[in-house]
Amino acid sequence: MIPLANKKSKAGTNVEQVKQQNAASAQGNYGAEFASETDVQSVKERNKKAEANKANNAGNYGQQ
């Protein structure tokens, strides 16, 4: 018999991990599993640059 901790679906999905993620999302922690992988400062910097580019390009629509 396969232990539950190592139970995989036919596609190779870790069933227990999915159950844990589903439980976390039900408690309002959706996306928390990605939080440690996200560089918040980098995202803020890219958002700031994108906003600046939007402002600079707003008056240039249709111009080459």
Secondary structure as GFF3:
##gff-version 3
##sequence-region A 1 64
A	DSSP	three_ten_helix	4	6	.	.	.	ID=ss1
A	DSSP	alpha_helix	15	26	.	.	.	ID=ss2
A	DSSP	alpha_helix	32	35	.	.	.	ID=ss3
A	DSSP	alpha_helix	40	57	.	.	.	ID=ss4
A	DSSP	three_ten_helix	58	60	.	.	.	ID=ss5
###
